[in-house]
Amino acid sequence: MTADLTAWEQSSVTRVVPPLEPRKLAKVPFVELADGRLQGVVSSGSDIERVYVSSIAAGTYAYNCSTNNNRQCGGLTGYPCKHLRSLVDEAVVQYGIERVARYLRVPDPDSTDAGELRRSMLEGQHEPAPAAVVFSRFLRHLAYLELPATTAPLPELHWFPASGAVR
Amino acid sequence: MLAMQLAALAEDPPGAAEALELVTAFDEALANGLGRLDERGTQAIIGLAGAVAATPLGDRAGEAAEKVAAGSVAGEHLTALAGARAALLGAVHDALLTHLDDSLGRTRAPWPPAPAEGSAAGAGPTAQAAAGPGSTAQTAAAVGGAGAAMGNLLVGCRSWLHELAITGWRGVGHDLASAADQAIEAVLAEPGLRRLAVLTDGLAGELRASSPVAAMEKVPVRRWADLWTRAVLLSEPDWLGTPEPAELVSGRLLILGVDVHEHATVVQAQVHAVLESAGGEARVVRAAVSAGKVDTIVGPAIWSLLEGYPVLTGALAGGRSVEITDMPLLGGGDLVWQEDRAAPQGAADPFATARVMLAGALAPATPPLDRHPARIAEPVFLEGYTTAKTGDRISLDGHDLAVAVDRLPSSGPLTPKLMATSTACVGLLRWDAGRWLLQPLAIQATVKKQPVEEHTGAWAQGPTDPKVVRSLARAGDAVTVLRERAGRLLRR
């Protein structure tokens, strides 16, 4: 009765989440596909203390960009600002365009026309979205780097082998 | 390893397949949700409980199966079923490891028996005492008030795990996948609960990335049931009360290689080595260092998170041995690494260590609660084999062994291509999805008529391949960039 399960389904160490590609983090330190949006944090080009929270909703492509204190980005003049374009560019590097397109529910995500897929993601309307949630997720993300390193063995990590050597 | 040993290993230990069939049936039921079992699911949990009927778990598992089958699913029932599943896989682990020891002629230490009631305090150092103040051992704080506070932290994780079991993987969507975020954050902040924290964080990350799971073509039923089972057991308050026995050891640590583990938010480098004590006695040990990370830190960049351990990473990168003095060694063969009790020594060739010392070194027992086939990672040495062009299979006198090329980490120079050209290999024997696999840690090969040697830990103090150095420099240092952002934004 269980013979129909594949080796993949019976594997304890199957890779479920595809590995991310390395990318430059200085301009867009945080990108994620979560809460039904492509969302992230973009560093301000002029003020090192300031960051923008940018997001694009799956399905409608409704976009928003504001400072973490919810002040709307001055670059939103009826079109997506440069922060949103950077967000899309970096998300494509990090996840691959197919995964981003699939998440945002762009039609035909397997299309080889990357330019067209990218245009689709940026053709929605501006719609205010709360920045605080994304910003706090970014802070939580950064907090992982503050966790003290440990030398007590973590045997559960045998289920999480590192992989990806393909050079 | 010899061809003859490989041939012996290939035979399945009796009973393992039958036990795994019961586990698979339960895992399928869990995928559909224990909250609404169909006939097949009911049979599956009754079958699981029946398999442990003759053990001390028997009564509780039997009662749990009965109640869950009748539609009344309480937390204690799920814990009992998780315990039964863990016991069954523990038995499979034992059968596989005994079979491995018999096939390879390996001697293994017995698990230290539990100290007699009442004498625990005087029975030598435990993990708790040995790891010292501020220790992050899971067991370290199971005392008094600290234990109670931790118990409260466990409740959030437990209720999420229960909800997952009732709903089943196929019913998991964005909301349920993320429902434990706060609970996990709280558990992460408590060093004594690190094992549970990294496990649940890894599971939650996979469920988030896979939501809605109903849209997945196939569900990783064994894997998620494994993670769920261990998380349920680790979130039991009683787990904290069982410190692993430990002793203080000294001697020369001869490194065989490093096994790297990671998910989005954690990395662990686990070193496998032979410890040679002053008396000449040799045993197989491990030493692990781990750190929090984020998903954008990948490849060779992970090593910079472990720069607080220069003696260990230096020994990996430089191919050196290490003299250790009075370092705690847990009963399961894990050194609790302390840099100030380790001193770098001269060059030591892992191939020489594997060739000369491995066969006679005493192998460690697995702590009872950790026993699971996925935990088997037995260092071996192989040479004189032929390889498949893709590097994913080797053959020794006509006996094949699969190579786990997908376990070659992007943080090191060892690639499937190099594996395909190799002539000798130090690796770990693993068991997954019904077969043995070789996970390479170091290889000797001939490239362009020149002998080369590569190790997974060769870049532990930074990459040595100029191409990789350049591409790292182009991308900028991810860890430094994020630490700068953290420093500026986190404490406002």
Interface residues (C-beta under 8 A of the other chain):
Chain A: M1 T2 L5 T6 A7 W8 E9 Q10 S11 S12 V13 T14 R15 V16 V17 P19 L20 E21 P22 R23 K24 L25 A26 P29 V31 L33 A34 D35 G36 S43 I48 E49 V51 Q94 F138 L139 R140 H141 L142 A143 Y144 L145 E146 L147 P148 A149 T150 T151 A152 P153 L154 P155 E156 L157 H158 W159 F160 P161 A162 S163 G164 A165 V166 R167
Chain B: L20 E21 T24 A25 E28 R40 A127 A131 S135 T136 A137 Q138 A140 H174 S178 E185 L188 P191 R194 R195 V198 L199 G202 G205 E206 R208 A209 S210 K218 V219 P220 V221 R222 R223 D226 L227 R230 L234 D259 V260 H261 E262 H263 A264 T265 V266 V267 Q268 Q270 R286 A287 A288 V289 S290 A291 G292 K293 V294 D295 T296 V298 G299 A301 I302 L305 L306 G308 Y309 L330 G332 D334 V336 W337 Q338 P367 D370 H372 P373 A374 R375 A377 A404 D406 R407 L408 P409 S410 S411 G412 L414 T415 P416 D432 A433 G434 Q439 V468 R474 A475 G476 A478 V479 V481 L482 R483 R485 A486 R488 L489 L490
